[in-house]
Amino acid sequence: MAETFDYIIVGAGSAGCVVANRLSENGKYSVCVLEAGPRDWNPFIHIPAGFMKTLINPKINWMYETTATDWTGNRVIAVPRGKTLGGSSSINGHVYNRGQKMDFDTWAQRGNNGRGYADVLPYFKRCENKIGAGEDNYRGKTGNLIINDLEWRDPLCDAFIRGANSVGIPLNSDYNGAKQEGVSYVQRTTHKRRRVSAARAFLNPARKRSNLEIITNAHV
């Protein structure tokens, strides 16, 4: 292992994996990624239904909790955060849902230039590989992160959608497209019955680069 690097990335989470891939892409910079947790070898990370197991595993989850307050009926609420390669993208419910356009635009209006929705949309598109139908002007087809529409339908979910329609909430065929309001089945970061975490999408393709070093169990 080298003793010096051009860039050191602390945390191989959803952002860290992307940054590691991008910075090491041209071979010009030496990059080191430090991850506090272990490798993402736990099988429940990769089995979509297994994420419920990851939520109670302190080896790959920081097990954060809120403080009990009157507003929560004095309950303590779990706040799962990933502690493994891929970070929380390795333990979440693998639902793909962009932030609201209005939020990005509000940040820009309040002085955070370059963070409006039109500014960040090209990066959303660059990172994703949307399988199936989608609004082409808003969706990417050649990125690393595979996104699929939910392949199964459930009578109870169908009834919920019909109920939403009956009170004026429209069906939205692509809630990550031009219009984000509405009701629909979720889009998921899974492919061939396996989770597509940030580690699988962005870090794994970069592993063989000689200018990238990945160190796990390195709590900074």
HELIX and SHEET records of a PDB file:
HELIX    1   1 SER A   14  SER A   24  1                                  11    
HELIX    2   2 PRO A   43  HIS A   46  1                                   4    
HELIX    3   3 PRO A   48  GLY A   50  5                                   3    
HELIX    4   4 PHE A   51  THR A   54  1                                   4    
HELIX    5   5 ASP A   70  THR A   72  5                                   3    
HELIX    6   6 GLY A   87  SER A   90  5                                   4    
HELIX    7   7 LYS A  101  GLN A  109  1                                   9    
HELIX    8   8 TYR A  117  CYS A  127  1                                  11    
HELIX    9   9 PRO A  155  SER A  166  1                                  12    
HELIX   10  10 ALA A  198  ALA A  198  1                                   1    
HELIX   11  11 ALA A  199  LEU A  203  3                                   5    
HELIX   12  12 ASN A  204  ALA A  206  5                                   3    
SHEET    1   A 3 TYR A   7  VAL A  10  0                                        
SHEET    2   A 3 VAL A  31  LEU A  34  1                                        
SHEET    3   A 3 LEU A 212  ILE A 215  1                                        
SHEET    1   B 2 TYR A  64  GLU A  65  0                                        
SHEET    2   B 2 ALA A  78  VAL A  79 -1                                        
SHEET    1   C 3 GLU A 128  LYS A 130  0                                        
SHEET    2   C 3 LEU A 145  ASP A 149  1                                        
SHEET    3   C 3 GLN A 187  ARG A 188 -1                                        
SHEET    1   D 2 THR A 190  HIS A 191  0                                        
SHEET    2   D 2 ARG A 194  ARG A 195 -1                                        
END                                                                             
